């Protein structure tokens, strides 16, 4: 497979982001490095880590 890439100028007039999903990225132009970050805004005392509780009784 032969592939030819021609990089040309790009002009962005305006970007409006109205929402962000749990996993999203917005890239404009060339991207050499993407750094992943995470923000957890729930207080630690409200996080429950333990045995799973079934949502419906087994039959």
C-alpha positions in Angstrom: 0.0 0.0 0.0 1.4 3.4 -1.0 0.1 6.5 0.8 1.0 10.1 0.1 0.3 12.7 2.8 0.3 16.4 1.9 0.2 18.8 4.9 -1.4 22.1 4.1 -2.3 25.1 6.2 -5.4 24.9 8.4 -7.3 27.9 9.8 -9.9 27.4 12.6 -12.3 30.3 13.0 -14.2 29.2 16.1 -14.7 26.1 18.2 -17.6 25.8 20.6 -17.8 22.7 22.9 -21.2 22.3 24.4 -20.6 19.0 26.2 -17.9 16.5 27.1 -18.4 12.8 27.4 -16.6 10.5 29.8 -14.0 9.7 27.3 -13.4 12.4 24.6 -10.6 14.2 22.8 -10.7 17.2 20.5 -7.7 17.5 18.2 -7.1 20.4 15.7 -4.0 20.2 13.6 -0.9 18.1 14.1 -0.7 16.1 17.4 2.6 14.6 18.4 1.8 13.8 22.0 -1.5 13.1 23.8 -1.3 13.2 27.6 -4.1 11.4 29.5 -5.5 13.0 32.7 -8.3 12.1 34.9 -10.5 14.1 37.3 -12.7 12.5 39.9 -14.9 15.1 41.5 -16.9 12.8 43.8 -15.8 12.9 47.5 -13.9 9.7 48.6 -16.5 9.0 51.3 -19.3 8.6 48.8 -17.4 6.0 46.8 -18.4 2.4 47.7 -15.9 -0.3 47.0 -17.1 -3.7 48.0 -19.1 -6.7 46.9 -21.4 -6.2 44.0 -25.1 -6.0 44.7 -27.4 -7.7 42.1 -29.9 -5.3 40.4 -32.6 -8.0 40.1 -33.2 -11.1 42.1 -32.0 -14.3 40.4 -34.7 -16.8 39.4 
